[in-house]
Amino acid sequence: MAGVILSTVVAVVIPLVLGGGQPGTSGIGPSSVTGPSAKSTCGLGQGVRSLAGQAGWGPSRPSFTMKDPAPYATIDAIVDNPYYGDERTFLDSKTYADKKAGSFCSVTSVGTGGDGELVLVRSFLEPSAATNLGGANGVGTAKGVQLRFSISGNGTSLVTLEATVTSANTIPPAIWAGTQISAPWPFEAVPVQGSAIAYSEGHNVRGVPVASTVWTTGAPIGPGGVLDPGAQSDTIVVGLVRVTRIATGP
């Protein structure tokens, strides 16, 4: 079953998250797919997370631009990426039934697709140092990179999914971003095993399975967990969660 799910996700998601690319880029996202407009009306995509754990991002950290990238190894610190916008909001979602390019949000509403509705979760990882700081011994190369998805709030009508990226040498050593699923009734969101896959055209990765530990302890991202600075290392990881309504009465 996992193989069937994976092949289906690969076939449907590749055109949604990759598109045709642009000259001189990784090809991972024209603006119609991952640009700033993709989340512009979705509400909770920015700002530091509150104690209640709402969707947001953190920790608070220095930000950089395409013109002035970071002078050290860091991930998702560019705020004006032409193909994604503010990278600090590196996790979003949409219903799996929504096959339109883009349309990812920081809050995804479910309830019209019936019990067992699927939600597609998307994370975007971009090493944000200057490209001349890359290489095996470069101070801008992120090493030991891992991604972990977690879910909180099951049993309520608003569930939070969070992505945490850690690295052995980045500043800061851990970053996170969140997205939420909302329904008119209490529910559980459960990962679909075998659904997590990665895309990185710079590394010729187009639908490669990610270890199932991405939903528990974390999984390595990039060749050997290494991400060189520059668009060639831009990586998208997607996965599916299944929404199951919880009965509340007779």
C-alpha positions in Angstrom: 0.0 0.0 0.0 2.8 2.4 0.8 4.3 1.9 -2.7 0.9 2.7 -4.3 0.5 5.8 -2.1 4.0 7.0 -2.9 3.7 6.5 -6.7 0.4 8.3 -6.7 1.8 11.2 -4.7 4.8 11.5 -7.0 2.7 11.6 -10.1 0.3 14.2 -8.8 2.7 16.4 -6.7 5.6 16.9 -9.1 3.7 19.3 -11.4 2.2 21.1 -8.3 5.5 21.8 -6.4 8.1 21.9 -9.2 6.7 23.3 -12.4 9.1 24.1 -15.2 11.5 26.3 -13.3 13.2 29.4 -14.5 16.6 29.9 -16.2 19.5 30.1 -13.8 17.5 28.7 -10.8 17.0 25.2 -9.3 13.7 24.9 -11.1 12.0 24.1 -7.9 9.3 26.7 -8.1 8.1 29.3 -10.5 6.1 32.0 -8.7 2.8 30.4 -9.7 3.8 27.4 -7.6 5.7 28.6 -4.6 5.7 32.4 -4.8 4.7 34.9 -2.2 1.1 34.9 -3.5 0.7 31.2 -2.5 0.1 32.1 1.1 -0.9 35.8 0.9 -4.5 35.3 2.1 -4.0 32.4 4.5 -3.6 34.2 7.8 -1.2 32.7 10.2 2.0 32.3 8.2 4.2 34.9 9.9 5.1 35.9 13.4 6.7 34.2 16.3 4.7 31.3 17.7 2.6 31.9 20.9 2.7 29.7 23.9 -0.4 28.0 22.6 1.6 26.6 19.7 -0.3 28.3 16.8 1.2 28.2 13.3 4.1 30.6 12.9 7.9 30.4 12.7 10.9 30.7 15.0 13.2 31.3 16.6 13.5 35.1 16.0 16.8 35.4 14.0 18.7 37.6 11.6 17.1 37.7 8.1 18.8 38.2 4.8 18.0 38.9 1.1 18.8 37.5 -2.2 21.2 40.4 -2.8 22.8 40.1 0.6 22.8 36.5 1.7 24.2 35.2 5.0 27.9 35.2 5.7 27.6 31.9 7.6 25.7 28.6 7.4 22.0 29.1 8.0 18.8 27.7 6.6 15.6 29.5 5.5 16.7 33.0 6.3 16.0 34.8 3.0 12.9 37.0 3.2 12.6 37.9 -0.5 13.0 34.6 -2.3 11.3 35.3 -5.7 9.9 31.7 -5.8 8.8 31.4 -2.2 8.7 34.7 -0.5 9.7 34.7 3.2 11.5 31.5 3.7 11.1 31.6 7.5 7.5 30.4 6.9 8.9 27.2 5.4 5.9 25.0 6.2 2.4 25.2 4.6 -0.4 22.9 3.5 -3.4 22.3 1.3 -6.1 19.7 0.8 -4.8 16.8 -1.4 -7.9 17.2 -3.5 -6.8 20.7 -4.5 -4.8 20.0 -7.7 -4.2 23.6 -8.6 -0.6 24.8 -8.6 0.2 26.8 -5.5 -2.8 27.5 -3.2 -0.8 26.4 -0.2 -1.8 28.0 3.1 -0.8 28.3 6.7 -4.3 27.2 7.7 -6.1 24.5 5.7 -9.8 24.0 6.2 -11.2 20.4 5.9 -14.6 18.9 6.3 -16.0 18.8 2.8 -14.0 15.8 1.6 -15.5 13.2 3.9 -14.0 11.2 6.6 -10.4 10.3 5.8 -9.7 13.5 3.9 -6.0 13.9 3.0 -3.9 17.1 3.6 -0.7 17.7 1.7 2.1 19.2 3.9 4.9 21.1 2.2 8.3 22.2 3.6 10.9 24.3 1.9 14.6 24.2 2.8 17.1 26.6 1.3 20.7 27.1 2.6 20.9 30.9 2.8 24.6 31.6 2.8 26.5 33.3 0.0 27.3 30.7 -2.7 31.1 31.5 -2.5 31.0 30.1 1.0 30.1 26.6 -0.1 32.1 23.4 -0.6 33.2 20.6 1.7 35.0 23.0 4.0 33.0 26.1 3.3 31.7 28.1 6.2 28.3 28.4 4.4 27.7 24.7 3.9 25.0 23.2 6.2 26.0 19.8 7.6 24.1 17.1 9.4 20.7 18.6 8.2 17.6 16.8 9.5 13.9 17.5 9.1 11.2 16.4 11.5 7.5 16.7 11.3 5.3 16.7 14.4 1.6 16.9 15.1 -0.1 18.4 18.2 -3.7 19.1 19.1 -5.3 15.9 18.0 -8.7 15.5 19.4 -9.6 19.1 18.9 -10.9 21.0 15.8 -7.6 22.8 15.2 -4.5 20.7 14.8 -1.0 22.1 14.4 1.7 20.5 12.3 5.2 21.7 12.8 8.4 21.2 10.9 11.8 21.4 12.7 15.1 21.6 10.8 18.3 21.0 12.7 21.9 21.1 11.6 25.3 20.5 13.2 26.8 23.8 12.3 24.0 26.3 11.3 23.1 29.5 13.2 20.7 28.9 14.8 21.1 25.1 15.1 17.3 24.5 15.0 14.5 26.4 13.3 10.8 25.6 13.1 7.6 26.6 11.2 4.0 25.6 11.6 0.8 25.1 9.6 -2.7 24.2 10.9 -5.6 22.1 9.9 -9.1 23.3 10.9 -12.4 21.4 10.8 -15.9 22.0 12.1 -15.6 19.0 14.4 -12.8 17.4 16.5 -10.5 15.1 14.6 -7.2 13.3 14.5 -4.5 14.0 11.9 -2.3 10.9 11.3 0.7 10.7 9.0 0.4 8.5 5.9 3.4 6.2 6.1 5.4 6.2 2.9 4.1 9.5 1.7 7.1 11.7 2.5 9.1 12.5 -0.6 11.8 15.1 -1.5 12.4 17.2 -4.6 15.6 19.1 -5.5 16.3 19.6 -9.1 19.8 20.8 -8.4 20.6 17.4 -7.0 18.3 15.7 -9.6 16.0 14.5 -6.9 12.4 14.3 -8.2 10.3 12.3 -5.9 12.7 10.4 -3.7 11.3 8.8 -0.6 12.2 10.4 2.7 12.8 8.1 5.7 9.7 7.4 7.8 11.6 8.7 10.8 10.7 12.2 9.4 7.5 11.8 11.4 9.3 10.8 14.7 12.9 11.5 15.3 13.8 13.2 12.0 15.3 12.3 8.7 18.4 13.5 6.8 17.9 16.0 4.0 20.4 16.5 1.2 23.2 14.2 0.0 24.6 12.8 3.3 22.7 15.5 5.2 24.7 18.2 3.5 23.2 21.4 1.8 25.6 23.6 -0.1 24.5 27.3 -0.3 22.8 28.2 -3.5 19.7 27.4 -5.5 21.0 24.0 -6.4 20.3 22.8 -2.9 16.8 24.1 -2.6 14.7 21.2 -1.4 11.0 20.6 -1.0 9.7 17.8 1.2 6.1 16.9 1.1 4.0 14.4 3.0 0.4 13.4 3.6 -1.7 13.4 6.8 -5.1 11.8 7.0 -7.9 13.5 8.8 -10.3 11.2 10.8 -13.3 12.7 12.5 -13.8 11.8 16.2 -17.3 10.9 17.2 -18.6 13.1 20.0 -22.1 11.7 20.7 -24.7 9.2 19.6 
